[in-house]
Amino acid sequence: MAWNSHVLTTGRMDGMIVNNDVRIRSHVCKTYRGHRQEVCGLKWSASGQQLASGGNDNLVHVWDMSKASSNSPTQWIHRLEDHTSAVKALAWCPFQSNLLASGGGGGDRTIKFWNIHTGACLNSVDTGSQVCALLWNKNERELLSSHGFTQNQLILWKYPSMVKMAEIMGHTSRVLHMAQSPDGCTVASAAGDETLRFWNVFGVPEVAKPAPKVHQEPFSHLNRIR
């Protein structure tokens, strides 16, 4: 499921994606059909105009809200076929609107970066384990990934170099979901071990110092006469 203002988007076992307007009784307002199997992940872009979906068919689709129709299923604008396992992890970049990150399951183990304007794969990084969730740092150019078999860890990456900055252990089962606090500093992770853990992984953002006040003499803006 994924929220977009008053619309709750849901993915079904049969591959159908449905927009539900929660304000009205006849809530189904748009449908998207492209996946051949269960929908595993959904994520709306910050603008609310583009939707990314990942499926058990190893596909990532990108849909455009402006091309959606209430009368017939909407056609995707990109079908991304490079993953070799189910795609659950999706994350839109907060500082580059056309950049989407996706993570593959146990048979794939990669994080891929996509240019949504062209549909091109910009980079692919082998993480060594199942990718369950992805989360961008709101304040720095960093990406956090959560994993399943074998170590059930969280990994902090520097973007775009994808240098591994930290590896965080604690969960004993795959880390299925992550959520970021409003200030962007704390991350909550939920795993199959039935625990919810909070991590200060992104740190406190630097606050810009205010410019020092200059105390001017009275009438300093006027020319002096000698």
C-alpha positions in Angstrom: 0.0 0.0 0.0 1.1 3.6 -0.6 -0.6 6.9 0.2 -0.8 9.9 -2.1 -2.8 12.6 -0.4 -6.4 11.3 -0.1 -5.7 8.3 -2.4 -4.6 5.0 -0.9 -3.0 2.8 -3.6 -3.1 -1.0 -3.1 -1.5 -3.9 -4.9 -3.3 -7.2 -5.4 -2.3 -10.8 -5.6 -3.4 -10.9 -9.3 -1.1 -8.0 -10.3 -3.8 -5.3 -10.4 -3.0 -1.9 -8.7 -6.0 0.1 -7.5 -6.3 3.8 -6.5 -8.9 4.2 -3.7 -10.2 7.6 -2.9 -11.0 7.4 0.8 -13.3 10.4 0.7 -16.1 8.7 -1.2 -18.1 5.5 -0.9 -17.4 4.3 -4.5 -13.7 4.5 -3.7 -12.1 2.8 -6.8 -11.0 5.7 -9.0 -8.2 4.3 -11.1 -6.6 0.9 -11.9 -3.2 -0.1 -13.3 -2.5 -3.4 -14.9 1.0 -4.5 -15.9 2.3 -7.1 -13.4 1.7 -10.8 -14.1 2.0 -11.8 -10.5 1.6 -10.5 -7.0 2.4 -6.8 -6.4 5.1 -6.6 -3.7 6.0 -2.9 -3.4 4.4 0.5 -4.2 5.9 4.0 -3.8 4.6 7.4 -5.0 7.1 10.1 -6.0 7.3 13.3 -3.9 5.3 15.2 -6.5 2.5 12.6 -6.4 2.6 12.3 -10.2 4.5 9.1 -10.6 4.0 5.7 -9.1 6.6 2.9 -8.9 5.5 -0.7 -8.5 7.5 -3.9 -7.9 6.2 -7.4 -8.4 6.8 -11.0 -7.8 7.3 -11.3 -11.6 10.7 -9.5 -11.1 9.4 -6.3 -12.9 9.4 -2.7 -11.9 6.8 -0.5 -13.5 6.6 3.3 -13.5 3.1 4.9 -14.0 2.2 8.5 -14.7 -0.8 10.0 -12.9 -1.5 12.4 -15.7 -2.0 9.4 -18.1 -4.4 7.6 -15.8 -8.0 7.0 -16.8 -10.9 6.0 -14.6 -12.5 4.1 -17.5 -9.7 1.7 -18.4 -6.5 0.3 -16.8 -3.6 2.7 -17.1 -0.6 1.9 -19.3 2.9 2.1 -17.7 5.4 4.5 -19.0 8.4 2.3 -18.2 8.8 -1.4 -17.7 12.1 -2.2 -16.1 13.2 -5.8 -16.5 16.7 -6.0 -15.1 16.0 -7.6 -11.8 16.1 -11.4 -11.5 14.0 -11.8 -8.4 10.9 -10.3 -6.8 11.1 -6.5 -6.2 9.7 -5.2 -2.9 12.1 -2.3 -2.1 11.5 1.0 -3.9 12.6 4.5 -3.0 12.4 7.8 -4.9 15.4 10.1 -4.4 14.5 13.3 -2.4 17.2 15.4 -4.1 16.9 14.2 -7.7 13.3 13.8 -8.8 13.9 11.5 -11.8 16.0 9.0 -9.8 14.4 5.8 -8.5 16.2 3.0 -6.4 14.9 -0.6 -6.4 16.0 -3.7 -4.6 15.8 -7.3 -5.6 15.0 -10.4 -3.6 17.1 -13.4 -2.7 17.9 -14.5 -6.2 19.0 -11.0 -7.3 20.5 -9.2 -4.2 21.1 -6.0 -6.1 20.2 -2.3 -5.7 19.5 -0.7 -9.0 19.3 3.0 -9.8 17.0 4.2 -12.7 16.7 7.4 -14.7 12.9 7.7 -14.9 13.0 10.2 -17.8 14.7 7.6 -20.0 14.1 4.3 -18.3 17.9 3.6 -18.2 19.6 1.7 -15.5 22.3 4.0 -14.1 24.0 1.6 -11.7 23.6 -1.8 -10.1 25.2 -2.8 -6.8 25.4 -6.4 -5.5 24.6 -6.3 -1.8 25.2 -10.0 -1.2 21.8 -10.6 0.4 18.0 -10.1 -0.2 17.0 -6.4 -0.3 13.8 -5.9 1.6 13.5 -2.1 1.9 15.2 1.1 0.9 15.2 4.6 2.5 17.0 7.8 1.4 18.5 10.2 3.9 16.5 13.5 3.7 19.5 15.6 4.7 22.5 13.9 3.1 23.3 11.9 0.0 23.0 8.5 1.7 20.8 5.5 1.2 19.9 2.9 3.8 19.0 -0.7 2.8 17.5 -3.4 4.9 18.1 -7.1 4.2 17.0 -10.7 4.8 19.0 -13.9 4.5 21.7 -14.4 5.7 22.4 -11.6 8.2 19.2 -9.5 8.4 21.2 -6.3 8.6 20.8 -2.7 7.7 23.5 -1.1 5.4 24.2 2.6 5.1 25.6 3.6 1.6 27.2 6.8 0.4 25.6 8.0 -2.9 26.6 8.0 -5.7 29.8 6.1 -4.9 27.9 3.3 -3.0 30.7 3.0 -0.6 29.5 1.0 2.5 29.6 3.4 5.4 28.1 1.2 8.2 26.5 -2.2 8.7 24.0 -2.4 11.5 23.1 -5.7 13.2 20.3 -6.5 15.6 17.4 -8.2 13.9 17.2 -12.0 13.8 14.8 -12.2 10.8 14.5 -10.3 7.6 13.9 -6.6 8.0 10.7 -6.0 6.0 10.0 -2.3 6.5 11.7 1.0 7.4 10.2 4.4 8.2 11.9 7.7 8.8 11.1 10.2 11.5 9.8 13.7 10.4 13.2 15.3 11.2 15.0 12.7 9.1 17.3 11.5 11.9 15.7 8.4 13.3 14.8 5.2 11.4 12.3 2.6 12.7 12.7 -0.9 11.3 10.2 -3.8 11.5 11.3 -7.4 11.0 10.0 -10.9 10.9 11.4 -11.4 14.4 8.4 -9.4 15.7 10.5 -6.5 17.0 10.4 -2.8 16.1 13.8 -1.2 16.5 14.8 2.5 16.4 18.2 3.6 15.0 19.9 7.0 15.1 21.5 6.0 11.8 21.4 9.3 9.8 22.5 11.6 12.7 21.5 15.2 13.4 21.5 17.5 10.3 23.8 20.5 10.4 21.9 23.7 11.1 23.0 26.7 9.1 24.4 29.4 11.4 22.7 32.7 11.1 24.7 35.5 9.7 26.3 37.7 12.4 24.4 41.0 13.0 26.2 44.1 12.0 25.6 47.0 14.4 25.6 50.2 12.4 26.0 53.7 13.6 23.0 56.0 13.4 22.7 57.6 10.0 25.6 55.5 8.7 23.7 55.2 5.3 24.2 58.9 4.8 27.3 60.5 3.3 29.5 62.3 5.8 30.3 66.0 5.3 33.6 67.3 6.7 
